[in-house]
Each structure stands twice: as structure tokens, then as C-alpha cells.
Amino acid sequence: MDIVSALKASTLFRELDRRALRSVAASAEWLELGGGQYLFRVGEASDSLYLVVSGRIRVVQPEENAAPLLLGESSAGETVGEITLITAEAHSSDAFALRDTALIRISRDVFEKLVERYPKAMLRVTRQIVERLRAIKPAPQRESVRSARTYAVVPAHPGIDVAAFSRALSRELGQAASTLRLDAERVDTALGSGAASVDFNIGERNRTVSGWLTQLEDRYRYIVYEASTQPDAWTRRCLRQADRVILVAHGDQRPFASRNLTWIREQALRAPQEMVMLVPEGGGYSARAWRDTAGAVAQHRVGIDLPAAQMARLARMISGRAVCLVLGGGGARGFAHLGLIRAMQEKGIPIDAVGGTSMGAMVAAMVAMGSDAQQMLARMRETFVTGRFLNDYSLSRISLISAEKFRRQLKTLFGDRHIEDLDIPFYCLSTNLTRGVPVVHDQGELATWVGASMAVPGIAPPMVHRGDLLVDGGLLNAIPFDVMAAMGRGQVIVSDVSRATDLRVEMAEDAETTSLLALGSSARHLNMFKILFHTATLTSERESRDIDARADLVLHMPVGGISMFDWDELDEIVFRAYHHADQKLDEWLGTRRDAFRARVVANRID
């Protein structure tokens, strides 16, 4: 596309007559950026307006120790930098190319001369810019997984069947929206032999390829770029076009810095990288080890034969459509989580990621292991009802129980599994009593960290980790919603069992303040266990309101009248929770279906 045609196709310049267009074109400058390259940075002088011809420019507000705020994106026919062109202020944001991007640069000097030469024509352009300056912009959002549209599938080492993996991933993404898989052969077929091998700096031929890819992105919601085993020209293009890079490795291959991984790390790509380990039947090397070698932000495990259910979960996770579950702490009340899980399984609602605190951590760990509701019910009954693994009273100066029996039971249930090698992403929380901060456990031995998350102060002894004391995570975060929300992987369902309380006591009408011990029989239902447990699973009203406002679905479980030590009420608690969850999930699913239908109608192409 020539400059005149690009100007004519733009929203800003389309109303200029041909003479004015030719004059703009004569003074304009053609500019090309590779995917990831910056157009301008915060604080740089602003002296130009940029028209996007092909590709995409993202504008963000960088923040220290946090993901940048997404201010907007500009695609073909749209402009960047027009506001600061008028205000003559330094740039207050960063702008970079999401893809290989072609732009037309119009300097301030050129723009002002055009205004003098074609006052009437340029007046319309200026008015449009002023209108944009005055417009109320939507609140900025954090960059998230959900905004990803293009994926580069890159083998972490030779020997990966990248075609089979790309096809399987494209198939699952295609269940949600229109998806196209592109490899070098398809590009050569469409644009002529050697098109896929055209590198970034090859002039007009590169512009042709970039423009064609821009057109495809307008047609499809997702594009999967299938890279080569080496960092050749096609692989480099795949990486420059990607919002997210999916690195694929064999689980039976010891982690090493392959040519692809080395090249990627040297480039310091803006697109986040996620590691997928193809797990053989007998296990393999740690997914975390591969993640650390690659410098990836997350890791996933998929069977070597690419099971459809696991590939579907991967597709949901990388596109921000996952269903994530957060389970709160609450002693025996936490049995209610089993009712929710049973209802979700019966309705075919997947659980793609799970986290929890205290009893919620134990239930979440079993979910992450792949246990179904019946298996979890049997293990809970064995642990808390028939086996009574919490009844090893020690009455030491540290705690009421030694917790050795319980920790051995956790070891029996979870074995030597490590969190990072679970099929379903999992985390749990403990409280660092020494430093007064919550601790997120998303790697390490599963049994160890679940035990730390359940160590109620005064009842069970703290765990000592590198000299610090770790106790029940509910002390500072009884419902660890914030951790899951920060992942941005999709919709979050919260199971709250902390609302109902039996800590109130009856007092005389004219009494205001007294000692609990002085109340005698009216406080007989309370004991040290109940008080300590409640302290360790307390959720403030402010925290509860925040979770209610931000989570996609919050289930306040019907656990009224249930004590945190009512282990024998297991079946009753699960029964109540199942029927409550069954109703609430139906309502939630109905809302999601309505929203999906509305989205389909809005996006329909006649």
C-alpha cells in the first residue's frame, strides 16, 4: 500500500481532497517497527503523529512493581500521538509494536505547514484531534492474559511434533472463537514461495507479508503461529507477531538452553512466555525446571498424547477463559467445598486452577491431584471422622496437639508430589508469623505446604522454615481471592465458609462488658479451640465486600449452626452445600449463556 492510499483509508485524513493527500504524502515518512520495538517512551519529546498502516500499536502506562496499565491500542487506519502533537508535551506513556508494524510519520513541522497551506481541509483534521483530546477515556486496565489474540508455538528443543501440538491447540481455541493456524508452508502457498522466509528488513516483500497478517488478524479472534525448531526467519516472525509465546518441551528431556531458548532470552521479548511440558506415562523432569531454564512466567503439564481435556484446559488458561476456584478456611465447615465440587463436576464445569487456605488448601490440593468428589469425601471421612488424625493431644508449651499424626496422614494422601508438577495449577497460603506477612506456596512439596496452611496457632505447632514460623494462612487471608485474581486467567468462583459464626453469647439486657469466664453457662458452647480456629479463619467485612464485588461468583455456604469442630457432621455439611451450589451454579451458567449469545449476535458477520 502506498502512502496516499493509506492516508485515504484512515479515519483522520480520509476527508482530505486528493491534492492535500498528495501534499501530506510527499512530506510524510514511512516507518517500520518489528514486533516488540518501541515507538516512543515516557518522557521522550513528542514531535510527530503516526498513522498505522499494518500491524498494531499498544499504548501503556508503566508502573513500578506492577503490570503496566493498558491505555489503548491502534490498528490499521488509526493514529497514535495526535494528542501530544497538539499539546506539545512530552510523552506520558509508552507505545510499542505488538506485531511487525508499518506506520506513516507526520512531523509537527510538516503538520503545521499543511495547516497553513490547506487551512479548510486541515481544520477538519484538527477538530477531530481536539475531539479526541476532550473525549472521556475508559478507565485503563492491566495488561492481562485475556487480551491475547496471537500465539507463537515454539519448540523448546528439537524433536517436538510442533505441528500436532499446534493443531490440537488451534482446535481447542476454535471451540471459543474463530481460530487460524499458520505455518511457513501456508504462508508460502498464499503469498508465493519464500514468503515465510522474508525477514523484517526486506522492504516491500516484508510489508506484503505484514499487511496480509494484519488482514488475517482482523478476520480471526485467535491466530496460532507454528514456529520452526531453529530461530530462522519464520520463527523470528512468529515471535514478533505473538501476544504470548508457548514453549513446548518433552518431559523426559533434561532441561537445557537450546538454540531457540537462547535466542529468545537474548531478544528480551515483550510477549510473555509460558512453558508447556509434554509428560510421558512415567512422569519426567520437573516442569518448574524447564520453566526456570526458559525464563517463562508459568508452566503447564499436558500428556504426551495431547489429551483433549488437558489441551482444552491449556487453551482456556492461555486465553483468559479458565474457570478458577478459591476455597476459604473454616475447619469442619470446609467440608462444604466438597458439595460445590460435586455440583461442578455433575454440571461439567471444569476447574482449571485452584487455590485455598487452611481446610480450603487441603480440598484444593485434592482437586489439583485430579480426585473426584467421591474420592475426596472418602479421604476426608478417613482423616477427620474415623481416623481422627487431629486427636494427638500433647498439651505442650507450644500447642494443644503435636500434629504428627495429621502430617503423616497428609503424607499418605499426597505422597511426594510437588505443587509445580500437578496437572492443575494450585497454590495455598500460610502466614509468616515472624514477619507478619502472607506466604503464597506455588512450588515445593505439596504435603508440607498444605500442613503449614492448616497449622492453627495454639492448636498445632508452627512450621519452621528458614528460621521463620509459618502458621495457618487464614490468619491474614482466609479467602485468598486476590492471588487468583492477580493471575488474570479467567472467571473466579469463591467458596466462603467463614460467614456463619457461633461466637456470640447471651448477656443480661443491662450488661455491657464483662469477662467471658464470668458468664458461666451462657458461654459454655465456647472453648479455646473454637476461639483459636475462628481467629485463624477470620474474614473482615471489608474483605468480604471486596470479594463479593470482584469475584465472578461467590457462594456463601449454608453452614449456620455448624461448629468448626463438628467433624461428625460431614455428610450433613456436604448435603447442604451441594444443594445450595446446585442452584447458584445454574443461575451463574444461565447468565454466562445469555452473555455468550449476546456476544455472538454482536459479532455476527452477515
C-alpha positions, -999 to 999 in steps of 0.1 A, spaced: 0 0 0 13 34 -9 12 65 14 -17 82 -4 -39 50 -2 -30 46 34 -40 82 42 -72 78 23 -81 47 43 -75 64 77 -102 79 99 -82 111 104 -73 120 68 -100 104 47 -119 136 40 -89 155 26 -90 161 -12 -65 144 -35 -43 175 -37 -40 177 1 -34 140 3 -6 141 -22 10 170 -3 8 151 30 23 120 13 51 140 -2 63 151 33 54 120 53 79 93 63 74 56 61 84 38 93 86 1 102 89 -15 136 95 -51 145 71 -67 170 81 -56 205 100 -24 194 91 9 210 76 37 190 82 62 219 88 60 257 76 81 287 94 114 288 106 115 252 98 146 231 66 145 212 71 159 177 51 136 154 18 120 146 18 83 135 -7 65 112 -8 27 115 -8 11 80 -5 -25 92 2 -42 125 -8 -29 159 5 -4 184 -2 -7 221 0 23 245 6 16 282 13 35 313 43 17 330 42 13 368 69 1 392 64 -34 406 32 -39 387 19 -48 353 15 -17 330 -18 0 327 -33 -6 292 -44 28 278 -53 17 243 -44 0 210 -43 13 175 -46 -9 144 -46 -2 106 -62 32 97 -59 46 133 -34 71 147 -10 74 176 5 105 191 -20 130 178 -29 144 213 7 153 222 11 167 187 -14 194 197 -3 198 234 34 199 225 41 180 258 65 151 263 50 116 260 34 104 292 31 68 281 50 41 263 39 29 228 53 -3 212 45 -25 183 26 -56 192 33 -71 157 56 -62 129 40 -28 122 42 -3 93 34 34 101 34 68 84 51 95 104 40 131 100 62 155 119 48 186 138 66 209 113 50 191 83 16 192 100 18 229 108 28 237 72 -1 217 59 -24 236 81 -11 269 66 -13 256 30 -47 238 33 -65 256 62 -100 244 54 -90 208 48 -67 206 78 -92 223 101 -114 192 99 -84 171 109 -75 194 138 -111 193 150 -110 155 151 -78 156 172 -94 182 196 -125 160 200 -103 131 209 -84 152 234 -117 162 251 -132 127 250 -136 108 282 -114 78 280 -124 45 296 -106 35 328 -73 19 320 -69 -18 325 -40 -40 334 -24 -60 306 -38 -95 310 -39 -130 295 -74 -122 283 -62 -96 258 -40 -122 240 -50 -129 204 -19 -144 188 2 -172 200 36 -184 188 41 -221 194 78 -227 196 96 -260 203 120 -256 232 143 -282 217 145 -304 186 123 -335 184 89 -318 192 60 -325 170 51 -289 169 25 -294 141 5 -319 161 6 -296 192 -4 -265 172 -33 -283 155 -46 -296 189 -43 -261 205 -60 -244 175 -88 -269 177 -95 -261 213 -92 -223 209 -116 -227 180 -142 -240 204 -145 -205 217 -139 -183 187 -126 -182 151 -91 -195 150 -64 -198 123 -32 -219 124 -4 -206 103 29 -224 94 56 -215 69 40 -237 42 6 -220 44 23 -186 41 43 -196 11 11 -211 -5 -8 -178 0 20 -153 -9 44 -172 -31 74 -194 -24 99 -180 1 74 -155 17 77 -171 51 115 -167 49 113 -130 43 129 -112 72 120 -80 88 143 -57 69 134 -69 34 115 -38 22 84 -42 1 82 -80 4 82 -78 42 54 -52 40 33 -75 19 36 -103 45 30 -80 74 -1 -64 57 -15 -99 49 -11 -110 85 -28 -78 97 -58 -86 75 -60 -121 89 -59 -108 125 -90 -86 116 -108 -118 104 -99 -142 132 -101 -139 170 -71 -161 175 -41 -169 153 -16 -197 162 18 -193 146 36 -226 143 74 -219 146 104 -240 135 128 -259 156 155 -232 149 154 -194 152 151 -189 115 134 -161 97 99 -177 101 104 -184 138 116 -148 144 84 -135 126 62 -158 147 78 -144 179 74 -108 167 37 -114 159 29 -131 192 10 -117 222 21 -148 240 48 -174 234 41 -211 241 73 -230 246 69 -268 243 93 -293 258 94 -331 263 91 -341 299 117 -368 296 142 -344 282 166 -329 307 162 -290 307 189 -273 286 194 -240 268 185 -249 232 192 -225 203 156 -213 203 156 -207 241 189 -189 240 179 -167 211 146 -158 228 163 -149 261 188 -127 242 159 -108 225 142 -98 257 108 -101 240 79 -82 254 55 -111 248 53 -133 280 64 -169 276 47 -199 291 62 -234 293 42 -265 283 58 -298 293 46 -329 274 45 -355 302 53 -392 294 35 -420 311 61 -424 338 65 -388 347 96 -369 338 117 -339 347 102 -310 367 81 -286 348 94 -259 370 130 -267 360 121 -262 323 102 -230 332 133 -216 350 156 -226 322 134 -209 296 127 -178 318 89 -184 314 62 -168 336 42 -200 340 43 -237 334 17 -263 322 16 -301 320 0 -320 291 1 -357 284 25 -367 256 -5 -379 235 -22 -344 239 -55 -355 257 -84 -333 246 -94 -324 281 -59 -312 290 -55 -293 258 -88 -276 264 -77 -266 298 -44 -252 283 -64 -232 257 -86 -217 284 -57 -208 306 -37 -190 279 -67 -171 266 -81 -159 299 -112 -181 297 -104 -205 326 -126 -214 355 -107 -208 387 -117 -219 422 -108 -203 455 -116 -222 487 -116 -205 521 -107 -218 555 -132 -228 583 -124 -261 600 -152 -286 596 -172 -260 577 -147 -265 549 -164 -298 541 -189 -276 523 -163 -273 495 -169 -309 486 -206 -302 479 -196 -274 455 -171 -296 437 -196 -324 433 -221 -299 418 -195 -285 394 -184 -320 383 -220 -330 376 -226 -299 355 -194 -304 336 -179 -272 348 -141 -276 346 -117 -265 374 -87 -251 356 -68 -236 386 -74 -238 423 -62 -222 455 -71 -222 491 -63 -216 527 -64 -239 557 -91 -266 551 -96 -250 517 -59 -257 510 -64 -294 517 -95 -297 495 -79 -276 467 -48 -299 468 -71 -330 462 -87 -312 433 -53 -304 418 -44 -341 421 -74 -350 399 -96 -365 426 -133 -365 421 -159 -356 448 -165 -391 460 -128 -398 464 -124 -366 483 -153 -374 506 -138 -408 515 -104 -392 523 -120 -365 544 -140 -391 563 -109 -412 569 -89 -382 581 -113 -363 603 -141 -387 613 -130 -423 615 -92 -418 618 -94 -386 639 -59 -377 630 -62 -344 649 -65 -361 683 -29 -364 692 -30 -341 722 3 -331 736 -6 -301 758 30 -288 752 40 -252 758 37 -247 721 4 -262 711 -25 -284 722 -17 -312 696 16 -324 682 0 -327 646 24 -356 639 -5 -380 631 -21 -354 609 12 -346 590 17 -384 584 -18 -386 570 -11 -357 547 20 -375 535 -1 -406 529 -27 -386 509 -3 -366 488 29 -387 488 60 -369 474 41 -348 449 54 -313 443 30 -284 436 47 -274 404 42 -309 389 4 -311 395 -18 -312 363 -40 -284 376 -23 -252 388 -25 -249 426 -15 -226 454 -21 -224 491 -13 -197 517 4 -198 551 12 -169 574 47 -160 582 43 -152 619 78 -140 623 75 -113 596 37 -108 597 31 -114 560 11 -139 540 32 -165 520 20 -180 487 31 -216 481 30 -225 444 60 -248 444 76 -273 467 63 -304 485 25 -305 485 20 -322 518 44 -299 536 28 -267 525 -8 -279 529 3 -288 565 17 -253 570 -15 -237 557 -35 -257 583 -13 -250 613 -38 -231 636 -18 -211 661 -21 -225 696 -37 -257 684 -10 -271 661 27 -262 662 40 -238 637 62 -250 609 98 -236 610 111 -226 575 145 -210 573 142 -198 609 107 -182 604 75 -196 620 47 -204 595 11 -209 606 -24 -211 592 -28 -189 562 -63 -178 573 -47 -156 600 -41 -129 573 -60 -142 543 -88 -166 550 -101 -164 514 -71 -160 491 -91 -145 462 -65 -117 455 -39 -143 445 -61 -159 419 -74 -126 406 -39 -114 400 -33 -143 377 -60 -130 353 -67 -164 339 -104 -162 337 -135 -163 359 -131 -169 396 -156 -188 418 -152 -184 455 -165 -207 482 -168 -189 515 -175 -209 547 -165 -182 572 -196 -161 574 -217 -180 599 -204 -177 635 -214 -191 669 -191 -169 690 -219 -147 703 -231 -152 739 -263 -143 758 -259 -114 783 -283 -96 806 -301 -67 790 -284 -41 812 -249 -57 809 -224 -42 785 -189 -55 792 -177 -85 813 -151 -113 812 -161 -143 792 -152 -166 822 -177 -147 843 -206 -156 821 -206 -192 832 -232 -215 815 -242 -189 788 -207 -192 773 -205 -230 777 -206 -236 740 -173 -217 736 -138 -231 742 -102 -224 734 -104 -245 702 -133 -226 688 -118 -192 696 -84 -201 681 -99 -216 650 -122 -186 644 -92 -163 649 -73 -182 622 -101 -181 596 -115 -146 602 -126 -125 571 -133 -89 577 -165 -72 564 -144 -50 541 -125 -80 526 -159 -98 521 -174 -69 503 -143 -66 481 -145 -103 472 -183 -101 466 -177 -71 442 -148 -86 423 -153 -123 420 -175 -137 392 -194 -160 416 -193 -161 454 -210 -189 473 -217 -181 509 -222 -217 521 -251 -226 544 -230 -236 574 -251 -219 601 -252 -239 633 -221 -259 623 -190 -256 646 -155 -256 632 -150 -289 651 -182 -306 640 -163 -333 621 -191 -358 626 -214 -335 606 -195 -343 574 -224 -357 554 -249 -330 566 -225 -302 556 -218 -317 522 -255 -323 516 -264 -287 524 -236 -272 503 -244 -294 473 -280 -283 470 -270 -246 476 -243 -248 450 -265 -267 425 -289 -237 425 -263 -210 424 -243 -226 396 -275 -229 375 -281 -192 379 -245 -184 370 -245 -207 340 -277 -191 328 -260 -156 330 -230 -168 311 -251 -184 283 -270 -151 279 -238 -131 277 -223 -156 252 -254 -154 230 -253 -116 231 -216 -116 221 -223 -139 192 -251 -116 179 -229 -85 183 -200 -102 164 -221 -118 137 -210 -111 101 -238 -111 76 
